């Protein structure tokens, strides 16, 4: 399977259903930025956390092994502050 990408600047349901998170590229980040990633197909922050809240830095690429991080329900990314990020997934 080839990677798919989505550029976001606000909280976003990236995909519903089984997926693999391959990476996150942070284009810009300011104003107390944070990102949290959940295994959720319903935009629910009570679902399992894939990546706990972290402070992104601009021009940073986060890659997750050749196999990535598996999410069974979907990918839901919560952003606070000002962040522009590209989510790479399969």
Secondary structure, 3 states (H helix, E strand, C coil): CCCEEEEECCCEEEEECCEEEEEEEEEEEEEEEEEEEEECCCCCCCCCEEEEEECCCCCEEEECCCCCEEECCEEEEEEEEEEEEEEEEC
